[in-house]
Amino acid sequence: MTASDSDDGNAAILDLANRFEAIAADGFEGKPYRDALAALAGRVRARAGVAPRVAHALGIMIRLIGESDPTSRFAAKTAILDEAIAMLAEE
């Protein structure tokens, strides 16, 4: 059992954000990612109050990636993370 399976504390939120990042890394490498992204977003949205916290963590992740990537090499990855944030906001 992972932290994200047992509670909705900070460790769980970071674990979920890292899962989204792993999916984005696959997409960045050209692998299919949209189904996995949508499935994870759906599971996160089903947990009351969790989606906004994960979206916030993803926003921080995007900013950190952007700050360390002046040549925008990881623009595709951050775009996928932006997709994740949009999916988390869906009703």
Secondary structure, 3 states (H helix, E strand, C coil): CCHHHHCCCHHHHHHHHHHHHHHHHHHHCCCCCHHHHHHHHHHHHCCCCHHHHHHHHHHHHHHHHHHCCCCCCCHHHHHHHHHHHHHHHCC
